[in-house]
Amino acid sequence: MTSISTEENVFHDAEHASNDNSDLHPLDLLMEELKHDDTANRVEAMRKLDTIALALGPQRTRDELIPFLTEVAQDDEDEVFAVLAEELGDFVPYLGGPEYANYLLAALEILASTEETLVRDTAVESLNKVAAQLSQEHLLHDFISVIEHLATADWFSSKVSSCGIFKSVIMRVEDDTLRKNILALYFQLVQDETPMVRRAAAKNLPDMIDLLTTKIDLSTDEDWDYISSMFQKITTDNQDSVRLLGVDILISILKFFNIKKDDSHLDDLLNSCIKLTADDAWRVRYAIASKFDVLAVQFVDEDDKYTDELLKPFILLCEDNESDVRKAIAKKVATFSGLLHDKAIINLQIIPTVQSLSMDEDENVRASLALCITDLVKLLNKDEVTEHLLPLFLNMLKDEFPDVRLNIIGNLKVVNEIIGIKTLSESLLPAVSELAKDMNWRIRIAIIEYIPVLARQLGSELFDQQFSDLCISWLWDIVYSVREAAIENIKKLTEIFGSEWCKVEITDKLINFDQELFQNFIYRITILTTLIKIGTVIDMDPLKKEILPFIISLAQDEVPNIRFNVAKGLAEIATSLIKRDSKNKKLIKEELLPVLENLVQDEDVDVNYFSEQSYNSCKEMLETA
């Protein structure tokens, strides 16, 4: 934190920088600035509150500044209120410490009652910050009074704000009667006639339950009677925007009783869960579908009693008439299946459901399923994967929607590991080869990024039969991002298969490229960039004999873009040479530096600039290596 003397200097400089207010008292200066017609000026003045407070000192801040700010909180623009609410949350040190934190409550209570949502939310956040620093006496007397004022106010805005600050007291109230009264007040908010208040109460209830979970023995059975009643009220509310919040409350309640090792409530909670999955409103079903795996984990038991009960609701959600619900639950197929101890259920009930989802009329549902369907292979043996899942993967690889194909491709690695090389080469490789020429450039990139994974499993001989020519052809793609991915792919393949493979399959073909096509700038720059990348990983012999001479020959190219890329590439290769062996300094000094010296004299500004950078970089490497 900035020291007081520094802050005083900042205020002193700011005060004397003002032409009209240089002789004003700090508080008078603030008052003058807050009278400015321009809202932006008043906002800026509010951001200087810490400087004003430091200049006044703790005593005068409490006696003069805070009462003034309490008045301001009742009469200004929302932009000013929002900044004031934020500043007050960090204002306790300027009052003289936590023992005076209660001085801030009046102003924040007013701000928490405003109509503007941003101001209220900021005031609630600041109230919680201040509450954390209040003494037990001030918390029980002053802060609980703020909660009561807001929770029983006539305006919905005050009640909404009150819902967000109950959590600051629930853990610090050790008296059972007082805590019961606090929960009873919260229960009133849950039953409020205004939907916005009920939503706020439902939204904040999980936080309170999670806090009680951290101190299991604090709450009593009466407390949980209130919480249970709140949950029932919320899940039967006539507004679906309230009911859907019951999902998070259910998860928090389950976590509490699981940590407490109390399973006496599980049957009732399971029934509540199943009711939510069958709610009339699709948004409620969507809410539970999107967190079905988190819920299901809380019901896991040794004999699968509860997870088996969830199987039917899970399948019904997969068959829901609302596509957003199916999309949400499709992502949970693998995680929910992993919770089932009887793997026969996966083959008998989950797989048929997955087959239906893979042919869903909505492309987003299919894309969502494609993200996780490959994880199912971990739960089945090789024969089951080959019989049930492989046909699904192949079908989805041919899907008309690009995202479906992309999501399957991105997760094929795990499939390769299970089905083995023979099945892979017979089934998946033809599909991958076809996708490598897909019209959608993002598909082509996804396949390119998948190639090194395949390469490790296929070996060089089988890989060359299927993909060697493709790897070269991608270098000439019309989309730059594809060409860039293709270059990086060749570098990775060189690291996998070795320098001899790269020489035969890549470098010899590039260096002896068709001279007529080589006249095209795109071909030259692509070959140059590829050889530079290869040069950082290939063995020294082909680097010195073939790659470097070719790169250096392009230093005389008529296109400046080629020449400065030569300069940049030589620096990149020099870096790799030094990392390999410090003895390579001689090669850099004798072969690379003379080329860079010539390029530094180039008449083109860009060539000159990049060449000088590369030259200096190489010189520095030679001196420090």
URSULVEN-V966606 format. One record per residue. N is the residue number from 1. PSI is psi in whole degrees, 0 to 359 (999 if undefined). OMEGA is omega in whole degrees, -180 to 180 (none if undefined). Layout:
n | psi | omega
N | PSI | OMEGA
N | PSI | OMEGA
//
This chain:
n | psi | omega
1 | 143 | 180
2 | 137 | -178
3 | 159 | -178
4 | 319 | -179
5 | 321 | 178
6 | 315 | 180
7 | 322 | 179
8 | 322 | 178
9 | 320 | 178
10 | 314 | -180
11 | 319 | -180
12 | 316 | 180
13 | 318 | -179
14 | 322 | -178
15 | 316 | -178
16 | 344 | 178
17 | 346 | -180
18 | 128 | -178
19 | 326 | -173
20 | 337 | -170
21 | 19 | -173
22 | 338 | -178
23 | 10 | -176
24 | 151 | 172
25 | 148 | -177
26 | 316 | -180
27 | 322 | 177
28 | 321 | 178
29 | 316 | 178
30 | 317 | -179
31 | 321 | 179
32 | 316 | -178
33 | 328 | 180
34 | 353 | 175
35 | 356 | -177
36 | 142 | -179
37 | 329 | -177
38 | 122 | -179
39 | 322 | -179
40 | 322 | 178
41 | 320 | -180
42 | 323 | 177
43 | 315 | 179
44 | 322 | 178
45 | 320 | 179
46 | 329 | -179
47 | 351 | 179
48 | 12 | -177
49 | 321 | -179
50 | 322 | 179
51 | 317 | 178
52 | 314 | -178
53 | 320 | 178
54 | 321 | 180
55 | 324 | -179
56 | 326 | -175
57 | 159 | -175
58 | 315 | -176
59 | 311 | -178
60 | 333 | 175
61 | 316 | 179
62 | 318 | -173
63 | 330 | -173
64 | 310 | -174
65 | 313 | -177
66 | 315 | 175
67 | 322 | 179
68 | 316 | -180
69 | 329 | 176
70 | 324 | 176
71 | 317 | 180
72 | 323 | -178
73 | 350 | -179
74 | 352 | -173
75 | 81 | 174
76 | 190 | -179
77 | 158 | -179
78 | 325 | 180
79 | 321 | 179
80 | 318 | 179
81 | 319 | -177
82 | 317 | 179
83 | 318 | 179
84 | 315 | 179
85 | 320 | 179
86 | 315 | -178
87 | 320 | -177
88 | 335 | 179
89 | 334 | -179
90 | 23 | -170
91 | 352 | -175
92 | 317 | -180
93 | 329 | -177
94 | 349 | 179
95 | 348 | -178
96 | 6 | 176
97 | 176 | -176
98 | 332 | -178
99 | 345 | 180
100 | 11 | -176
101 | 332 | -178
102 | 343 | 178
103 | 337 | -176
104 | 346 | -170
105 | 322 | -176
106 | 312 | -179
107 | 318 | -179
108 | 327 | 177
109 | 319 | 178
110 | 314 | -179
111 | 328 | 179
112 | 351 | -179
113 | 358 | -177
114 | 164 | -178
115 | 330 | -177
116 | 124 | -175
117 | 316 | -178
118 | 317 | 180
119 | 314 | -179
120 | 313 | -178
121 | 320 | 179
122 | 320 | 179
123 | 320 | 178
124 | 317 | 178
125 | 318 | 180
126 | 323 | 177
127 | 319 | 179
128 | 324 | 177
129 | 315 | -179
130 | 319 | -179
131 | 324 | -180
132 | 340 | -178
133 | 357 | -180
134 | 146 | 173
135 | 163 | -180
136 | 321 | -180
137 | 312 | -180
138 | 326 | 179
139 | 311 | -176
140 | 329 | -177
141 | 304 | -172
142 | 314 | -174
143 | 320 | 178
144 | 329 | 175
145 | 320 | 177
146 | 315 | 179
147 | 314 | -178
148 | 318 | 179
149 | 313 | -177
150 | 319 | -175
151 | 337 | -178
152 | 9 | 180
153 | 164 | -180
154 | 325 | -175
155 | 140 | -180
156 | 329 | -176
157 | 321 | 179
158 | 318 | -180
159 | 319 | 178
160 | 316 | 180
161 | 322 | -178
162 | 326 | -179
163 | 331 | -176
164 | 354 | -176
165 | 357 | 176
166 | 325 | -176
167 | 339 | -179
168 | 344 | -178
169 | 337 | -170
170 | 324 | -178
171 | 341 | -175
172 | 357 | 177
173 | 109 | -178
174 | 341 | 179
175 | 121 | -175
176 | 321 | -179
177 | 315 | 180
178 | 319 | 179
179 | 322 | 177
180 | 320 | 179
181 | 323 | 179
182 | 316 | 179
183 | 325 | 177
184 | 322 | 177
185 | 320 | 179
186 | 323 | 179
187 | 326 | 177
188 | 321 | 179
189 | 323 | 178
190 | 331 | -178
191 | 8 | -176
192 | 151 | -178
193 | 342 | -178
194 | 123 | -179
195 | 324 | -179
196 | 324 | 178
197 | 315 | 180
198 | 322 | 177
199 | 315 | -179
200 | 319 | 179
201 | 316 | 179
202 | 322 | -178
203 | 323 | -176
204 | 347 | -178
205 | 319 | 178
206 | 324 | 179
207 | 319 | 179
208 | 318 | 179
209 | 319 | 179
210 | 324 | 177
211 | 318 | 177
212 | 331 | 179
213 | 331 | -179
214 | 345 | 178
215 | 76 | -169
216 | 319 | -172
217 | 357 | -177
218 | 314 | -174
219 | 153 | -179
220 | 173 | 177
221 | 325 | 178
222 | 321 | 177
223 | 316 | -176
224 | 337 | 171
225 | 318 | 178
226 | 314 | -178
227 | 320 | 178
228 | 319 | 179
229 | 320 | 177
230 | 315 | -179
231 | 315 | 180
232 | 319 | 179
233 | 317 | -177
234 | 318 | -177
235 | 351 | 176
236 | 14 | -180
237 | 151 | -179
238 | 355 | 178
239 | 124 | -180
240 | 333 | 179
241 | 340 | 175
242 | 314 | -177
243 | 321 | -177
244 | 336 | 178
245 | 347 | 177
246 | 338 | -179
247 | 312 | 180
248 | 325 | 178
249 | 317 | 179
250 | 316 | 179
251 | 316 | -179
252 | 319 | 178
253 | 316 | 179
254 | 318 | 178
255 | 319 | 180
256 | 308 | -176
257 | 332 | 176
258 | 319 | 178
259 | 325 | 178
260 | 350 | -178
261 | 42 | 179
262 | 108 | -177
263 | 12 | -177
264 | 341 | -177
265 | 358 | -172
266 | 323 | -180
267 | 315 | 179
268 | 319 | -179
269 | 324 | 177
270 | 317 | 178
271 | 320 | 178
272 | 320 | 180
273 | 314 | -178
274 | 323 | 177
275 | 321 | 179
276 | 324 | -180
277 | 340 | -179
278 | 17 | -178
279 | 148 | -179
280 | 330 | -177
281 | 129 | -177
282 | 332 | -180
283 | 327 | 176
284 | 316 | 178
285 | 323 | 177
286 | 318 | -179
287 | 317 | -179
288 | 328 | 177
289 | 321 | -177
290 | 345 | 179
291 | 24 | -174
292 | 322 | -179
293 | 321 | 179
294 | 319 | 177
295 | 313 | -176
296 | 323 | 179
297 | 324 | -179
298 | 341 | -180
299 | 0 | -177
300 | 130 | 176
301 | 173 | -173
302 | 323 | -176
303 | 12 | 175
304 | 17 | -177
305 | 312 | -174
306 | 323 | 179
307 | 326 | 176
308 | 324 | 178
309 | 333 | -179
310 | 349 | -177
311 | 314 | -179
312 | 313 | 176
313 | 324 | 179
314 | 313 | -179
315 | 322 | 178
316 | 323 | 176
317 | 323 | 177
318 | 335 | -179
319 | 10 | -176
320 | 149 | -179
321 | 354 | 179
322 | 123 | -174
323 | 326 | 180
324 | 325 | 177
325 | 314 | 179
326 | 322 | 179
327 | 317 | -178
328 | 315 | -177
329 | 333 | 180
330 | 327 | 180
331 | 344 | -175
332 | 2 | -175
333 | 309 | -175
334 | 317 | -178
335 | 319 | 178
336 | 317 | 180
337 | 325 | 180
338 | 341 | -180
339 | 347 | -178
340 | 123 | -179
341 | 324 | -180
342 | 101 | -176
343 | 345 | 177
344 | 331 | 179
345 | 326 | -180
346 | 313 | -179
347 | 322 | -173
348 | 325 | -173
349 | 322 | -177
350 | 313 | -177
351 | 313 | 177
352 | 324 | 178
353 | 318 | 179
354 | 321 | 178
355 | 320 | 178
356 | 317 | 179
357 | 326 | -179
358 | 342 | 178
359 | 17 | -177
360 | 146 | -179
361 | 337 | -180
362 | 122 | -176
363 | 329 | -180
364 | 328 | 175
365 | 314 | 180
366 | 319 | 179
367 | 321 | 178
368 | 316 | 177
369 | 320 | -178
370 | 335 | 180
371 | 327 | -172
372 | 350 | -174
373 | 327 | -179
374 | 337 | 179
375 | 343 | 178
376 | 336 | -177
377 | 335 | 180
378 | 340 | -175
379 | 353 | -176
380 | 162 | 176
381 | 174 | -174
382 | 316 | -178
383 | 319 | 180
384 | 322 | 178
385 | 314 | -178
386 | 320 | -177
387 | 316 | -171
388 | 319 | -171
389 | 323 | -177
390 | 316 | 177
391 | 326 | 178
392 | 315 | -180
393 | 314 | -178
394 | 321 | 179
395 | 319 | -178
396 | 335 | 175
397 | 343 | 178
398 | 6 | -177
399 | 144 | -178
400 | 340 | -179
401 | 120 | -175
402 | 322 | -177
403 | 328 | 177
404 | 311 | 180
405 | 317 | -180
406 | 314 | -176
407 | 325 | 176
408 | 313 | -179
409 | 317 | -177
410 | 344 | -177
411 | 18 | -177
412 | 342 | -177
413 | 317 | -178
414 | 330 | 178
415 | 316 | 179
416 | 318 | -175
417 | 332 | -177
418 | 314 | -170
419 | 342 | 177
420 | 166 | -170
421 | 325 | -177
422 | 309 | 179
423 | 322 | 180
424 | 310 | -176
425 | 330 | -178
426 | 330 | -172
427 | 304 | -173
428 | 323 | -174
429 | 317 | 177
430 | 321 | 179
431 | 318 | 179
432 | 318 | 179
433 | 321 | 180
434 | 319 | -180
435 | 337 | 180
436 | 341 | 179
437 | 17 | -177
438 | 148 | -180
439 | 332 | -180
440 | 120 | -175
441 | 332 | 178
442 | 327 | 176
443 | 316 | -179
444 | 319 | 178
445 | 317 | -180
446 | 320 | 178
447 | 317 | 179
448 | 317 | -179
449 | 338 | 180
450 | 341 | -175
451 | 314 | 179
452 | 326 | 177
453 | 314 | 177
454 | 319 | -176
455 | 318 | -179
456 | 328 | -177
457 | 326 | -176
458 | 325 | -171
459 | 160 | -172
460 | 322 | -176
461 | 307 | -179
462 | 324 | 180
463 | 317 | -179
464 | 323 | 180
465 | 324 | -173
466 | 321 | -165
467 | 352 | -175
468 | 310 | -180
469 | 326 | 179
470 | 318 | -179
471 | 323 | 176
472 | 318 | -176
473 | 329 | 179
474 | 335 | 180
475 | 338 | -177
476 | 16 | -180
477 | 150 | -178
478 | 344 | -179
479 | 126 | -176
480 | 317 | -178
481 | 327 | 177
482 | 316 | 179
483 | 319 | 179
484 | 316 | 178
485 | 324 | -180
486 | 321 | 179
487 | 315 | 179
488 | 325 | 178
489 | 316 | 180
490 | 322 | 176
491 | 316 | -180
492 | 321 | 179
493 | 325 | 177
494 | 321 | 178
495 | 329 | -179
496 | 310 | -173
497 | 341 | 177
498 | 171 | -174
499 | 323 | -178
500 | 317 | 177
501 | 315 | -178
502 | 319 | -179
503 | 313 | -176
504 | 314 | -171
505 | 336 | -173
506 | 295 | -170
507 | 318 | 180
508 | 322 | -180
509 | 324 | -179
510 | 318 | -178
511 | 327 | 179
512 | 35 | -176
513 | 154 | 179
514 | 119 | -174
515 | 329 | 180
516 | 315 | 178
517 | 330 | -178
518 | 341 | 178
519 | 342 | 179
520 | 129 | -177
521 | 316 | -177
522 | 318 | 180
523 | 316 | -178
524 | 313 | -178
525 | 325 | 180
526 | 316 | 178
527 | 316 | 179
528 | 310 | -178
529 | 320 | 179
530 | 314 | -179
531 | 326 | 176
532 | 314 | 179
533 | 315 | 178
534 | 321 | -177
535 | 338 | -180
536 | 349 | -176
537 | 345 | -175
538 | 161 | 179
539 | 161 | -175
540 | 321 | -174
541 | 305 | 178
542 | 333 | 178
543 | 311 | -177
544 | 321 | -173
545 | 329 | -172
546 | 309 | -171
547 | 309 | -178
548 | 314 | 178
549 | 321 | -179
550 | 315 | -180
551 | 316 | -178
552 | 327 | 179
553 | 332 | -179
554 | 355 | 176
555 | 344 | 179
556 | 9 | -177
557 | 149 | -178
558 | 343 | -178
559 | 122 | -179
560 | 324 | -179
561 | 322 | 177
562 | 315 | -176
563 | 316 | -178
564 | 338 | 173
565 | 330 | 171
566 | 314 | -180
567 | 313 | 180
568 | 321 | -179
569 | 322 | 180
570 | 323 | 177
571 | 321 | 179
572 | 317 | 179
573 | 321 | 178
574 | 319 | 179
575 | 316 | 180
576 | 326 | 179
577 | 317 | 180
578 | 321 | 180
579 | 327 | -179
580 | 310 | -175
581 | 129 | -180
582 | 342 | 178
583 | 344 | -180
584 | 358 | 178
585 | 326 | -179
586 | 317 | 179
587 | 317 | 180
588 | 315 | -177
589 | 319 | -173
590 | 330 | -174
591 | 317 | -172
592 | 315 | -176
593 | 318 | 179
594 | 322 | 179
595 | 316 | -179
596 | 325 | 177
597 | 319 | 178
598 | 319 | -179
599 | 331 | 178
600 | 331 | -180
601 | 2 | -177
602 | 143 | -178
603 | 341 | 179
604 | 133 | -176
605 | 315 | -178
606 | 317 | 178
607 | 316 | 179
608 | 314 | -176
609 | 307 | -177
610 | 327 | 179
611 | 319 | 179
612 | 320 | 177
613 | 314 | -179
614 | 319 | 180
615 | 312 | 180
616 | 324 | 178
617 | 317 | 179
618 | 318 | 179
619 | 317 | 180
620 | 320 | 178
621 | 319 | -179
622 | 326 | -178
623 | 327 | -175
624 | 342 | -176
625 | 999 | none
//
